[in-house]
Amino acid sequence: MKVILLENLKKIGNIGEVINVKRGFARNFLIANKKALYASKENIAEVEKMKSTLSKKDNEKKAEAKEIADRINKKNYTVKKLCTENKELYGSVKPTEISKLIKQIDKIDIKPSMIQPIKEIKSIGNFKIKISLHSEVDAEISINVLSAETIQ
């Protein structure tokens, strides 16, 4: 199915590009989230007219993402979790937990879907985490997982 992109998407394409994607991905994600339109002649003409305003909005989002990246990049966060004697956690540190931690400490809203742990956090130690703030802006933080002494 051919669609026209309304915003820059990582690994997919840029604003105004006509791309061919699977029908389900187009209907359920791109069009449902207003990231694309069906590629009809009318829509292509419409997007050509809207291209400058769309790219302006995208640049604003990018600037906002860069500002957030400057605030949290290379920052360390600490999480205390219960663990076994051989330093394995009872459960794991999830992106939602990391998102809440960043909101609590820095007052920055980051969606859990933006957080991409390099590997699942299931033990005590220091872990690098990549946060995709925009299709062109990434930040990297580190999470230090410590043992909690008592059950909270």
PyRosetta script that sets phi, psi and omega in degrees:
from pyrosetta import init, pose_from_sequence

init()
pose = pose_from_sequence("MKVILLENLKKIGNIGEVINVKRGFARNFLIANKKALYASKENIAEVEKMKSTLSKKDNEKKAEAKEIADRINKKNYTVKKLCTENKELYGSVKPTEISKLIKQIDKIDIKPSMIQPIKEIKSIGNFKIKISLHSEVDAEISINVLSAETIQ")
pose.set_psi(1, 133.8)
pose.set_omega(1, -179.9)
pose.set_phi(2, -92.1)
pose.set_psi(2, 131.9)
pose.set_omega(2, 177.7)
pose.set_phi(3, -134.3)
pose.set_psi(3, 158.2)
pose.set_omega(3, 175.7)
pose.set_phi(4, -108.1)
pose.set_psi(4, 128.5)
pose.set_omega(4, -178.6)
pose.set_phi(5, -77.7)
pose.set_psi(5, 137.9)
pose.set_omega(5, 177.7)
pose.set_phi(6, -102.2)
pose.set_psi(6, -4.7)
pose.set_omega(6, 175.2)
pose.set_phi(7, -153.2)
pose.set_psi(7, 163.0)
pose.set_omega(7, 178.3)
pose.set_phi(8, -73.7)
pose.set_psi(8, 127.9)
pose.set_omega(8, 178.5)
pose.set_phi(9, -125.1)
pose.set_psi(9, 129.7)
pose.set_omega(9, -179.5)
pose.set_phi(10, -59.3)
pose.set_psi(10, 133.8)
pose.set_omega(10, 177.7)
pose.set_phi(11, 65.2)
pose.set_psi(11, 7.3)
pose.set_omega(11, 179.9)
pose.set_phi(12, -118.3)
pose.set_psi(12, -54.1)
pose.set_omega(12, 179.0)
pose.set_phi(13, 165.7)
pose.set_psi(13, -174.7)
pose.set_omega(13, -177.1)
pose.set_phi(14, -111.9)
pose.set_psi(14, 171.5)
pose.set_omega(14, -179.4)
pose.set_phi(15, -55.5)
pose.set_psi(15, 133.7)
pose.set_omega(15, 175.0)
pose.set_phi(16, 83.7)
pose.set_psi(16, -6.0)
pose.set_omega(16, -179.6)
pose.set_phi(17, -75.8)
pose.set_psi(17, 137.8)
pose.set_omega(17, 174.4)
pose.set_phi(18, -95.4)
pose.set_psi(18, 118.0)
pose.set_omega(18, -177.6)
pose.set_phi(19, -123.5)
pose.set_psi(19, 160.6)
pose.set_omega(19, 178.3)
pose.set_phi(20, -108.5)
pose.set_psi(20, 117.4)
pose.set_omega(20, -180.0)
pose.set_phi(21, -129.7)
pose.set_psi(21, 168.8)
pose.set_omega(21, 177.9)
pose.set_phi(22, -67.8)
pose.set_psi(22, 147.0)
pose.set_omega(22, -175.0)
pose.set_phi(23, -55.6)
pose.set_psi(23, -45.1)
pose.set_omega(23, -178.3)
pose.set_phi(24, -64.9)
pose.set_psi(24, -42.5)
pose.set_omega(24, 179.0)
pose.set_phi(25, -63.2)
pose.set_psi(25, -41.5)
pose.set_omega(25, 179.9)
pose.set_phi(26, -64.3)
pose.set_psi(26, -51.9)
pose.set_omega(26, -174.7)
pose.set_phi(27, -70.4)
pose.set_psi(27, -47.0)
pose.set_omega(27, -172.0)
pose.set_phi(28, -82.4)
pose.set_psi(28, -25.5)
pose.set_omega(28, -177.2)
pose.set_phi(29, -117.3)
pose.set_psi(29, -62.2)
pose.set_omega(29, -173.3)
pose.set_phi(30, -62.5)
pose.set_psi(30, -51.9)
pose.set_omega(30, -176.5)
pose.set_phi(31, -76.3)
pose.set_psi(31, -38.6)
pose.set_omega(31, 179.6)
pose.set_phi(32, -62.1)
pose.set_psi(32, -35.4)
pose.set_omega(32, -179.6)
pose.set_phi(33, -95.6)
pose.set_psi(33, 12.7)
pose.set_omega(33, 178.7)
pose.set_phi(34, 56.4)
pose.set_psi(34, 38.5)
pose.set_omega(34, 176.1)
pose.set_phi(35, -98.5)
pose.set_psi(35, -10.6)
pose.set_omega(35, -179.1)
pose.set_phi(36, -156.4)
pose.set_psi(36, 164.7)
pose.set_omega(36, 174.6)
pose.set_phi(37, -126.8)
pose.set_psi(37, 157.0)
pose.set_omega(37, 173.3)
pose.set_phi(38, -60.6)
pose.set_psi(38, 142.7)
pose.set_omega(38, -176.3)
pose.set_phi(39, -86.0)
pose.set_psi(39, 72.8)
pose.set_omega(39, 173.5)
pose.set_phi(40, -98.2)
pose.set_psi(40, 165.3)
pose.set_omega(40, -178.9)
pose.set_phi(41, -59.7)
pose.set_psi(41, -40.4)
pose.set_omega(41, 179.8)
pose.set_phi(42, -64.0)
pose.set_psi(42, -45.0)
pose.set_omega(42, -179.3)
pose.set_phi(43, -66.0)
pose.set_psi(43, -37.5)
pose.set_omega(43, 178.7)
pose.set_phi(44, -63.1)
pose.set_psi(44, -44.1)
pose.set_omega(44, 178.2)
pose.set_phi(45, -63.8)
pose.set_psi(45, -40.6)
pose.set_omega(45, 179.4)
pose.set_phi(46, -62.6)
pose.set_psi(46, -45.2)
pose.set_omega(46, -178.5)
pose.set_phi(47, -66.6)
pose.set_psi(47, -36.4)
pose.set_omega(47, 177.0)
pose.set_phi(48, -59.4)
pose.set_psi(48, -39.2)
pose.set_omega(48, 178.7)
pose.set_phi(49, -70.0)
pose.set_psi(49, -38.4)
pose.set_omega(49, -175.9)
pose.set_phi(50, -84.1)
pose.set_psi(50, -7.0)
pose.set_omega(50, -172.0)
pose.set_phi(51, -53.6)
pose.set_psi(51, -43.7)
pose.set_omega(51, -177.5)
pose.set_phi(52, -65.5)
pose.set_psi(52, -42.1)
pose.set_omega(52, 179.2)
pose.set_phi(53, -69.3)
pose.set_psi(53, -36.6)
pose.set_omega(53, 178.1)
pose.set_phi(54, -64.6)
pose.set_psi(54, -43.2)
pose.set_omega(54, -179.2)
pose.set_phi(55, -69.7)
pose.set_psi(55, -30.7)
pose.set_omega(55, 176.7)
pose.set_phi(56, -65.5)
pose.set_psi(56, -44.2)
pose.set_omega(56, 177.6)
pose.set_phi(57, -62.3)
pose.set_psi(57, -41.4)
pose.set_omega(57, 179.9)
pose.set_phi(58, -64.1)
pose.set_psi(58, -39.5)
pose.set_omega(58, 178.1)
pose.set_phi(59, -65.3)
pose.set_psi(59, -36.3)
pose.set_omega(59, 176.6)
pose.set_phi(60, -64.8)
pose.set_psi(60, -44.0)
pose.set_omega(60, 177.6)
pose.set_phi(61, -61.5)
pose.set_psi(61, -40.5)
pose.set_omega(61, -179.3)
pose.set_phi(62, -64.8)
pose.set_psi(62, -43.0)
pose.set_omega(62, 178.6)
pose.set_phi(63, -63.0)
pose.set_psi(63, -41.8)
pose.set_omega(63, 177.7)
pose.set_phi(64, -63.2)
pose.set_psi(64, -42.2)
pose.set_omega(64, 178.8)
pose.set_phi(65, -64.4)
pose.set_psi(65, -39.6)
pose.set_omega(65, 178.3)
pose.set_phi(66, -64.0)
pose.set_psi(66, -38.8)
pose.set_omega(66, 178.6)
pose.set_phi(67, -62.8)
pose.set_psi(67, -45.0)
pose.set_omega(67, 177.9)
pose.set_phi(68, -64.3)
pose.set_psi(68, -42.0)
pose.set_omega(68, 179.5)
pose.set_phi(69, -60.7)
pose.set_psi(69, -40.6)
pose.set_omega(69, 178.8)
pose.set_phi(70, -63.6)
pose.set_psi(70, -33.4)
pose.set_omega(70, -178.9)
pose.set_phi(71, -76.0)
pose.set_psi(71, -34.2)
pose.set_omega(71, -174.3)
pose.set_phi(72, -110.9)
pose.set_psi(72, -9.9)
pose.set_omega(72, -176.1)
pose.set_phi(73, -61.5)
pose.set_psi(73, 137.3)
pose.set_omega(73, 178.5)
pose.set_phi(74, 62.6)
pose.set_psi(74, 20.1)
pose.set_omega(74, -179.2)
pose.set_phi(75, -88.8)
pose.set_psi(75, 150.6)
pose.set_omega(75, 178.3)
pose.set_phi(76, -105.6)
pose.set_psi(76, 136.2)
pose.set_omega(76, 175.9)
pose.set_phi(77, -125.1)
pose.set_psi(77, 147.1)
pose.set_omega(77, -178.2)
pose.set_phi(78, -117.0)
pose.set_psi(78, 134.9)
pose.set_omega(78, 178.4)
pose.set_phi(79, -125.1)
pose.set_psi(79, 133.6)
pose.set_omega(79, 176.1)
pose.set_phi(80, -107.1)
pose.set_psi(80, 127.3)
pose.set_omega(80, -178.6)
pose.set_phi(81, -135.7)
pose.set_psi(81, 153.2)
pose.set_omega(81, 173.7)
pose.set_phi(82, -72.1)
pose.set_psi(82, 141.8)
pose.set_omega(82, -179.7)
pose.set_phi(83, -143.8)
pose.set_psi(83, 167.4)
pose.set_omega(83, 178.7)
pose.set_phi(84, -83.2)
pose.set_psi(84, 179.7)
pose.set_omega(84, 179.6)
pose.set_phi(85, -65.9)
pose.set_psi(85, -30.7)
pose.set_omega(85, -179.3)
pose.set_phi(86, -93.9)
pose.set_psi(86, 30.3)
pose.set_omega(86, 171.6)
pose.set_phi(87, 61.1)
pose.set_psi(87, 30.1)
pose.set_omega(87, 173.2)
pose.set_phi(88, -102.0)
pose.set_psi(88, 139.8)
pose.set_omega(88, -177.4)
pose.set_phi(89, -78.8)
pose.set_psi(89, 151.7)
pose.set_omega(89, 170.3)
pose.set_phi(90, -83.7)
pose.set_psi(90, 85.1)
pose.set_omega(90, -172.9)
pose.set_phi(91, 106.5)
pose.set_psi(91, -165.1)
pose.set_omega(91, 179.7)
pose.set_phi(92, -139.4)
pose.set_psi(92, 167.5)
pose.set_omega(92, 177.2)
pose.set_phi(93, -87.7)
pose.set_psi(93, 114.9)
pose.set_omega(93, -175.0)
pose.set_phi(94, -94.3)
pose.set_psi(94, 158.0)
pose.set_omega(94, 176.5)
pose.set_phi(95, -56.1)
pose.set_psi(95, -33.9)
pose.set_omega(95, 178.7)
pose.set_phi(96, -63.8)
pose.set_psi(96, -38.1)
pose.set_omega(96, 178.7)
pose.set_phi(97, -66.7)
pose.set_psi(97, -41.5)
pose.set_omega(97, 178.7)
pose.set_phi(98, -64.9)
pose.set_psi(98, -41.4)
pose.set_omega(98, 178.5)
pose.set_phi(99, -59.9)
pose.set_psi(99, -45.5)
pose.set_omega(99, 178.8)
pose.set_phi(100, -64.2)
pose.set_psi(100, -37.8)
pose.set_omega(100, 179.7)
pose.set_phi(101, -63.6)
pose.set_psi(101, -45.0)
pose.set_omega(101, 179.5)
pose.set_phi(102, -65.4)
pose.set_psi(102, -40.4)
pose.set_omega(102, 179.0)
pose.set_phi(103, -64.9)
pose.set_psi(103, -39.4)
pose.set_omega(103, -179.0)
pose.set_phi(104, -66.4)
pose.set_psi(104, -44.7)
pose.set_omega(104, -174.7)
pose.set_phi(105, -82.8)
pose.set_psi(105, -50.0)
pose.set_omega(105, -173.5)
pose.set_phi(106, -104.8)
pose.set_psi(106, -2.3)
pose.set_omega(106, -178.1)
pose.set_phi(107, 57.5)
pose.set_psi(107, 39.2)
pose.set_omega(107, 178.6)
pose.set_phi(108, -116.8)
pose.set_psi(108, 127.9)
pose.set_omega(108, 178.4)
pose.set_phi(109, -82.9)
pose.set_psi(109, 114.3)
pose.set_omega(109, 175.6)
pose.set_phi(110, -125.8)
pose.set_psi(110, 126.3)
pose.set_omega(110, -179.6)
pose.set_phi(111, -71.7)
pose.set_psi(111, 141.1)
pose.set_omega(111, 178.2)
pose.set_phi(112, -57.1)
pose.set_psi(112, -27.8)
pose.set_omega(112, 179.6)
pose.set_phi(113, -68.5)
pose.set_psi(113, -19.7)
pose.set_omega(113, 178.7)
pose.set_phi(114, -79.4)
pose.set_psi(114, -19.8)
pose.set_omega(114, -175.0)
pose.set_phi(115, -87.2)
pose.set_psi(115, 124.6)
pose.set_omega(115, -178.6)
pose.set_phi(116, -126.5)
pose.set_psi(116, 94.8)
pose.set_omega(116, 176.9)
pose.set_phi(117, -64.8)
pose.set_psi(117, 138.7)
pose.set_omega(117, -179.9)
pose.set_phi(118, -64.5)
pose.set_psi(118, -40.4)
pose.set_omega(118, 170.2)
pose.set_phi(119, -142.8)
pose.set_psi(119, 159.3)
pose.set_omega(119, -176.8)
pose.set_phi(120, -63.3)
pose.set_psi(120, 136.7)
pose.set_omega(120, -176.9)
pose.set_phi(121, -91.8)
pose.set_psi(121, 101.2)
pose.set_omega(121, -177.8)
pose.set_phi(122, -125.7)
pose.set_psi(122, 7.6)
pose.set_omega(122, 179.9)
pose.set_phi(123, -143.3)
pose.set_psi(123, 173.4)
pose.set_omega(123, 179.2)
pose.set_phi(124, -78.0)
pose.set_psi(124, 142.4)
pose.set_omega(124, 178.6)
pose.set_phi(125, 150.4)
pose.set_psi(125, -167.8)
pose.set_omega(125, -179.3)
pose.set_phi(126, -109.2)
pose.set_psi(126, 129.6)
pose.set_omega(126, -176.2)
pose.set_phi(127, -128.4)
pose.set_psi(127, 139.6)
pose.set_omega(127, 176.0)
pose.set_phi(128, -89.4)
pose.set_psi(128, 137.7)
pose.set_omega(128, -179.7)
pose.set_phi(129, -132.7)
pose.set_psi(129, 132.2)
pose.set_omega(129, 179.2)
pose.set_phi(130, -97.3)
pose.set_psi(130, 134.6)
pose.set_omega(130, 177.5)
pose.set_phi(131, -118.4)
pose.set_psi(131, 119.2)
pose.set_omega(131, -179.7)
pose.set_phi(132, -92.0)
pose.set_psi(132, 99.8)
pose.set_omega(132, -175.8)
pose.set_phi(133, -86.3)
pose.set_psi(133, -26.1)
pose.set_omega(133, -178.2)
pose.set_phi(134, -157.0)
pose.set_psi(134, 165.5)
pose.set_omega(134, -178.6)
pose.set_phi(135, -60.7)
pose.set_psi(135, -21.9)
pose.set_omega(135, -179.3)
pose.set_phi(136, -117.2)
pose.set_psi(136, -1.2)
pose.set_omega(136, -176.1)
pose.set_phi(137, -123.8)
pose.set_psi(137, 121.8)
pose.set_omega(137, 175.8)
pose.set_phi(138, -123.7)
pose.set_psi(138, 152.4)
pose.set_omega(138, 173.8)
pose.set_phi(139, -128.6)
pose.set_psi(139, 155.3)
pose.set_omega(139, 178.0)
pose.set_phi(140, -128.1)
pose.set_psi(140, 128.5)
pose.set_omega(140, 177.0)
pose.set_phi(141, -122.2)
pose.set_psi(141, 167.5)
pose.set_omega(141, 174.1)
pose.set_phi(142, -124.0)
pose.set_psi(142, 139.8)
pose.set_omega(142, 179.7)
pose.set_phi(143, -110.1)
pose.set_psi(143, 123.6)
pose.set_omega(143, 177.5)
pose.set_phi(144, -101.8)
pose.set_psi(144, 114.2)
pose.set_omega(144, -178.0)
pose.set_phi(145, -97.1)
pose.set_psi(145, 122.3)
pose.set_omega(145, -179.6)
pose.set_phi(146, -115.3)
pose.set_psi(146, 164.0)
pose.set_omega(146, 179.1)
pose.set_phi(147, -83.5)
pose.set_psi(147, 131.2)
pose.set_omega(147, 174.7)
pose.set_phi(148, -87.2)
pose.set_psi(148, 134.3)
pose.set_omega(148, -176.2)
pose.set_phi(149, -72.6)
pose.set_psi(149, -43.9)
pose.set_omega(149, -177.0)
pose.set_phi(150, -120.9)
pose.set_psi(150, 161.1)
pose.set_omega(150, 177.5)
pose.set_phi(151, -74.3)
pose.set_psi(151, 130.7)
pose.set_omega(151, -177.4)
pose.set_phi(152, -96.0)
pose.dump_pdb("model.pdb")
